[in-house]
Amino acid sequence: MARVPGRLLATLLSNGTVVETFLPDKTTGNANPIRAKDIGTAERDFVWTFGLTPENAARAAAELERNKHVNIACDVDEAVLPKLCVVRAAGV
């Protein structure tokens, strides 16, 4: 499957929930944030949904815990994209 490059924005809320938002590079549309119940679940999402290596996901989770926010370049599988955002082609 094709991969779609973009940015992963993750924010740790005060109740421990993590809001994960994917913003594709070459398209416009509305983001559809997903929520993880805790940092451990978010770390698994970083690997399985957002295509990070386990090492980079662990690094991102540590930064998220420390700074409460993380912004990472990543690429997602094209099949997962409809779950993460409503996409229109750029210029349409």
C-alpha positions as CSV (number, residue, x, y, z in Angstrom):
1,M,0.0,0.0,0.0
2,A,1.0,3.6,-0.6
3,R,2.3,5.7,2.4
4,V,1.1,9.2,3.0
5,P,3.6,11.6,4.5
6,G,2.6,14.1,7.2
7,R,3.0,15.3,10.8
8,L,1.7,13.6,13.9
9,L,0.7,16.0,16.7
10,A,0.1,14.4,20.1
11,T,-1.0,16.2,23.2
12,L,-1.2,14.7,26.7
13,L,-4.3,15.9,28.6
14,S,-4.4,16.4,32.4
15,N,-6.5,13.2,32.8
16,G,-3.8,11.1,31.1
17,T,-5.6,10.8,27.8
18,V,-3.6,11.4,24.6
19,V,-5.1,13.2,21.6
20,E,-3.4,12.2,18.4
21,T,-3.8,14.2,15.2
22,F,-2.4,13.4,11.8
23,L,-1.9,16.3,9.3
24,P,-1.0,15.1,5.7
25,D,1.6,17.1,3.8
26,K,0.1,17.3,0.3
27,T,-3.6,17.5,1.0
28,T,-6.1,19.7,2.6
29,G,-9.1,18.7,4.6
30,N,-10.2,18.3,8.2
31,A,-8.3,16.5,10.8
32,N,-10.1,13.7,12.7
33,P,-8.1,13.4,16.0
34,I,-8.1,10.0,17.8
35,R,-7.7,9.5,21.5
36,A,-5.6,7.0,23.4
37,K,-6.5,6.2,27.0
38,D,-2.9,6.6,28.2
39,I,0.7,7.1,27.0
40,G,1.3,3.3,26.7
41,T,-1.7,3.0,24.3
42,A,-0.5,6.1,22.4
43,E,2.9,4.5,22.0
44,R,1.3,1.5,20.4
45,D,-0.6,3.8,18.1
46,F,2.6,5.5,17.1
47,V,3.9,2.2,15.8
48,W,0.8,0.5,14.4
49,T,-1.1,3.5,13.1
50,F,1.5,6.1,12.4
51,G,4.4,3.9,11.2
52,L,7.1,4.9,13.7
53,T,9.7,2.4,14.6
54,P,9.4,1.1,18.2
55,E,12.5,3.0,19.2
56,N,11.1,6.3,17.8
57,A,7.7,5.6,19.3
58,A,9.4,5.1,22.8
59,R,11.3,8.4,22.3
60,A,8.1,10.2,21.3
61,A,6.2,8.8,24.3
62,A,9.0,10.0,26.6
63,E,9.0,13.4,25.0
64,L,5.2,13.5,25.3
65,E,5.3,12.7,29.0
66,R,8.0,15.3,29.6
67,N,6.6,18.2,27.4
68,K,2.9,17.3,27.2
69,H,3.1,17.8,23.4
70,V,5.0,16.2,20.5
71,N,5.2,17.0,16.8
72,I,6.7,14.2,14.6
73,A,7.2,13.6,10.9
74,C,5.7,10.3,10.0
75,D,3.8,8.5,7.2
76,V,0.6,6.5,7.5
77,D,-0.7,3.7,5.3
78,E,-3.3,5.0,2.7
79,A,-5.9,2.5,4.1
80,V,-5.7,4.2,7.5
81,L,-6.0,7.7,6.3
82,P,-9.8,8.0,6.2
83,K,-9.9,7.2,9.9
84,L,-7.5,10.1,10.6
85,C,-8.8,12.9,8.4
86,V,-11.3,13.9,5.8
87,V,-9.1,14.6,2.8
88,R,-9.5,16.7,-0.3
89,A,-6.7,16.9,-3.0
90,A,-4.8,20.2,-2.8
91,G,-6.1,22.8,-5.1
92,V,-9.6,21.4,-5.3
